[in-house]
Amino acid sequence: MYNQLINKEQKLAVIGLGYVGLPIALEFARKINVIGFDINAKRVEMMKNHIDPSNELDSSAFDGCSIEFTDSLEVLKEATFYVVAVPTPVDEHNVPDLTPVLKASETIGKIIKKGDYVVFESTVYPGCTEEDCLPVIEKISGLKCYTDFKIGYSPERINPGDKEHTLQNVVKVVSGCDVESAEEIAKTYELVVTAGVHRASSIKVAEAAKIIENTQRDLNIALMNELSIIFDKLNINTYEVLEAAGTKWNFLKFYPGLVGGHCIGVDPYYLTYKSEQLGYKSRVILSGRIINDEMASYVAKKTIQSIIKKGIDISKAKILVQGITFKENVSDIRNSKVVDLVNELKAYSVQVDIIDPHADHDEMMHEYGIGLAEKAGSDYNAVIVAVNHKEYCDFDQQYFSNIMANDAILVDLKGIYRGKFENINYWTL
């Protein structure tokens, strides 16, 4: 398989061209022939015109790439090596929603041929690839794994907005259903990952490795969030404590904040779901999830309390929220916990304006029924800087003075203005 790909006798296809799939497809397309497949015809047309619908890649990223973008199964079946990079969200009850990955498995089942390879990159619980996805492919295709085709798993490590830790320079974990497939898959990814690949001993091990990466980070942030609540009651600054503790060589530097997005705030639920299926109810992981999911409510309550203490009629109060995306310098609004913060504030019947230089108004209305203001107004009783977009980092005291009412509070969730301003009521986690 590997030799046929590098000799351009066969094609590699990437199914799902979002934040993960498109960078992978383009990187491979600089080395071999690639088919980029997405079910969204509008997105496909944009990519044909060298436009990244996710606003992560410049048009120059498409240059020099041997790639055909399509939503046609007839075109897709020309490939022999399939990479699945579709989302794996949770539903409103935090239960894994496997619909996208199972639909992708159905698609593969319709077009797979003897000798083909299928590699899943979507984040799933250990066992999902072989126990949930593989049976769908086999049932629809009538083919059998091992004898007719091979499967593998190589978890994505794409970090939206991060220009330093890219596909090329982050070690890639790979696995296959047998020794031969693992080696073929590893060699294929070595074409584009200069940092090298780590050959996991099994598909389950690779699945588990991915899911604990984000679970570990989630738990560490949960600890910081809980500490920030405690330190607030002690009337000491969390960041000052962390700076002091960080002088020790083995202290891990994590910071408090809202935990959203499609990785850290979602992946742990895949692991706890599988754990419950096996008869074990997670305690530590779920406790961390509870703390992080409640932080939006905590921030809203603290903000409202500060306004009430000033003797202001809360029903007439105005609050500005700066930043609505799930993290800094991206346009991605999926699972943004700032949206939870906005909804919590609105529950107190206050007027809430939202601005964000990266988010799209129409997309916000479609996803959440929440619109964006074109620019900040004035006389706000509280300004909450929820996301540390680069555009916000250089704002000076005069900027906030111009938009804040007397005795208003600046809530700086990321601590980017700590120690910079005088004569402004200031609070941070």
N, C-alpha and C positions, 0 to 999 in steps of 0.2 A: 504493500500500500504506500509506504513512505517513498520508495523509489519512483513509483508511478506518479505521485504528486509532484515531486521535485523535477521530474522530466516533463511535466505538464501533459502527461497522458491522461490524467484523471483530474477531477475538480473537487475542491473542498467547499462545503456550503455551511453558512452560519444562519441558523433559524432564530429570528428575534434580533432586531437591529436597534436596540435602545442604548442606554449608557454603557452596557457591557458588550453587547454583540457587535455594534458598529466598529469600535476601535479594534476588536479582534479581527473582524473581517478585513478591514483595511490593512492591518499589519501583515496578515497572511497574503493579501493580494499583491504585496510588494515582492513576494517570493514565488508564489504559485498562482494558478487560476482559481478564482473564487466566485461563488454565487452567494449573493446576499439576499435572504428571503425574509419578508415581513408580510403579515396579513393586512396591514394598513396601506392601502394603495396610495393615499395622499403622502404618507411618509416615504414610500418608495419613490414617488415622483420627485420629492424634494432631494433625496439622496442622488438620484440620477443627475440632478442639477448641482451637485456638489454642495448641498446644504445639509448640515446635521440638524435634524429636528430637535435634538436635545440641547443644542447650543453649547456643546462641549468642544467641538472640533472646528478649526478654521477650514475654509474651502480648500486650502493648500494640502490638507491631509488626504484629499482624494487623488492628488496628482501622482502619476506614475503607478497607479494601481490597476491590476488586471482583474476587474470585478464587474459582474453583471447583477444589477439590482432587479428584483422581481417579486411579484406576489402570485406567480403561476406555478402550480405543481408540475406542469410539464417541463418547465425549465429546471425546477428543483431536482427532479429525478435524474438529471444529467450528472449529478455529483455522486461520489462514492464514499466520501468522508463527511459526516454531518456533525456539526457542533450546535448544541441547543443552549441558547442564552436568553430564555424567556423569564419574566418575573415570577417570583413565588411569594405572594403576599399572605396576609392573614385576614380573616373576616372580622365582622364587628364584635365577635366573641373571642377574638384572638386565637381562633382555630385555623391551622394551615389551610390555605385555599390552593389546592393542586390543579385547579382548572387549566391554567396556562400550560403547565408542563405536561399534563395528560393530553391536552389538545395537540400539543407539539408531537407527542408520542403517536397519536392517531395519524397525524400528517406523515410522520416517518413510516408508519405501518403501511400507508398507501403507496409509497414510492420506493421503499428499500428493496435492494437486490442482493443476491448471493455475493458474498465477498465484501460487502460494505461495512463501514465502521460508524458507530454512533457514540459521541462523547457529550455528556451532559455537563453544563457549567452552572446551571441554576442551583441556588442554595436550597438544600433539602435536608430532612433528617436522615440519619444513618439507616440504610436499607431501602430508601425510597426508589432509587434508580433500578435496583434489581427486583424489588417486591411490588412496586406500583407501576413504574413506567415500562419495564421490559415486557410484562405480560400483555400490555396493550399493543405493543409493537408486534409481538409474536402472533397474537390473536388475529389482528387485521391483515398481516402480511402472509401468514401461513408458514413463515420461516422460523427456524430455531436458532437461538443464540449458541455460540461456540462452533456449531457445525456449519451454519449458513452465513452468519454475520457476527461481528464482535461489538461489544459495548465497553464504555469506560466512563470515568468521571474525573473532571479536572476543575475544581472550584475556582470561580472568578475572584480576582482580587483588585478589580477596578475601583478606584476611589474618586467619585465625581469631584471636579474642581481641583484635583491634586495634579499638578504638572511635574512633580518630582518623582512620585512613586507610580510609574507607568507600567504598562504591560511588559515592556522590554526589560526593565531593570528590577523587577520583583520576582523572586523565585516562584516557579509555578509547580504546584502539586499535581501529579498525574497518577492515574491508576487504570487498570484494565481488568477484564473478566478472566484473563489468563496471562501467563508470562509473555507469550508472543504479542498479544494485543497491547499489553502495558508498554512494551518496548517500542512498538510501532507508534503508539500515541505519544510517547516521550520524545522520540526522534522528530515527530511532526511539530510538536510545540517548541522544540529546541531551535527550529527555524526562525522563530520570532522572539523568543525570550532569551536575551543575552545573559541574564543573571543565572540561567540554568534551570533545571527542573529537579524536583524531588519525587522519586518513584515510591509511592505509597504501596504497602503490601497488599492492599485490597481496596475495592470500591468503597466499602463501609468505612474504612479508616480515613480515606480521603474526604468522604462526606462529613465525618465527625470532626476532622481537623478544621474544616471550613467553619462549621457551626460554632465551635468553641472559641474561634478567634473573636467573633463578635460578642459571644456570651461573656467572655472574660472582660472585654472592654465595657460592656453594659454594667457588669457588677462593680467594676472599679469606679465608674462614674456614679453609680448608685451610692457607693460609700461616700464619695465627695459631696453628693447632694444631701445625704443625711447629716454629714458633718457640718455642712453650711447651715442647716436648720438649727443644729445644736449651737454652733458658734454665734449665730444671730441672737439666740437667747442669752448667750454669755456676753454679748455686745463686743465681740472681737471679729476682726475681718478675716474671712476664710483665706483669701489670697495671701495675706501676710503670714498666716499660719503655714500655708503650703510652701511659701518661699523659705521660711525658716526650716521646716522639715526637709525640704529638698536639698539642703546642704549636706545631708548624709548620702554616701555613695550608692546605697541600695534602695533609696526611696523612689517609688514609681510616681511619675508626675502625671496625674490626671486632675481634671478640673470639673466643678459643678456646672450644670446647664440642662437645657431641655434636650431630651434624647428622642429624636424622630428619625425620619428617613426610612429607607427600605432594607436596611441591614441590621444595625444595632438594636433598633426598636422592634424588630420583627423576628430575626433569626432565633433568639432564645426560646420563643414560643414553639418553634418546630421541635426543638430538643425536649422541652417539657411535655409536649404532646406525645411524642414517641415514648418518653419515660412513663407516662401514665398508662399507655397501652400495654406496657410491660409490667405494670403493677406497682410502680414506684412513683410517688408524688414528690416532685422537687420542692425543696424548702428554700435553699439559698438563692437559686436562680429566680424563682417566682417572687421572693421578697425584694430582690433588686428591681425586678420589673415593676412591682407595685410602687416602690419609691419613685422611680423615674417617671412613671405614668402620672403620678400625682403632683409633679413639680409645677405644671402649668396652673393647677388650682392654687397651689401654695403662693406662687408669684402674684396671681390675680388678687388673692385675699390680702397679701401684704400691701399691694398697691392701693386697693380700695381703703384699707385701714388708714394708710397715710393721708389720703384725701379727707376722710372723715375727721381725722384728728385736727385738721386745719379749719374745721367748722364749715366745710363746704357741703351744700345740698348735693348728695350723690346723684340724684336724678338729673341735675343740671351740669354735672361734671363732664369734661372732655379729656379723652386720653388718645395719645398718638402712639401707635406701634410701628417701629421702624424695622423692617425685615420680616418676611413671611415664609421664605423658603426654608427647607429643612436644615441647611447649613450655609456657610458663607460662600459667596462668589459663584453660586450655581443658580439655575432657574428651576430646579426640581422642587416641586411643592408636595410630592407624595409623602403622606404620613408626617406632615409638618406639625410638630407639637405647638408651634406658635399659633396655629389655627385653634387648637384647644384653649390656649391662653386667651385669644380673642373671644371665643364663645363664653368662656368663664367670665370675662369682663362684661360682656353684653348681658349676662344673666343678672347683673346688678343694675341694669337699666341705664348705664352710662353711654355716652356717645363715643364710639371708637373709630378713629381714622387709621388707615393702614397705608404705608408707602413702602415700595421695594423696587430698586432699579433693575432687578433681575427677573422678577416674577411677571407673569402675563395676566392682565385683568380678565380677559375672556376665559382663560384656563381656570383662574380662581373662581369665577362665577359658575363655571361648569362643574368643577369638582366640589366646591364647598358652599356655593351660593353667597360668597363674600366678595365684594368689589374692592378695588384699590383706588385711592385718591391719587390725583396727578402730582400733587406736591403737598408739603406740610402746610397746615393752616397756622392759627395763632391762638394764644390764650389757653393752652392746654394745661390742665391741672396735674397731668403726669405724662411723661414721655418715656416709653419703654424701648430701649435699643435691644432688640431680641436676637439679632443676627449681626455678626461683625463683618459685614461686607466691607470691602476695601474702600468704598466710597464714604463710609461712615467714620473710618479710623482717624481722619484728619479734621473732623469737625471741632471747632473751637467753642469756648464758652459763649461767645457772642451769638453763635448760631442758636444755641439752646435758649439763651436769654430772649432772643427775638420771637421764639415760638411758645415760650412757657409763660403762664400767668404768675402773679406774685405767689410765693410760698409753694410753688409746684415742686414735684419731685422727679428727679431723673433716675430711672431704674435701668441700670447697666448690667444686663445678664452675663456678659462676657468679661466684665471688668476692664474694658479698654480705655476708660477715662479715669480710672482710679488715680487719685493724687494729682490730677491735672487742673481741676477747677476749684475756685473759691466762691463762697457765698451762694452755692447752689445745693439744695437738699438732694442728697445722693444716697443711693442704696444699690448694693450688688449682692449676688449670692455668696 
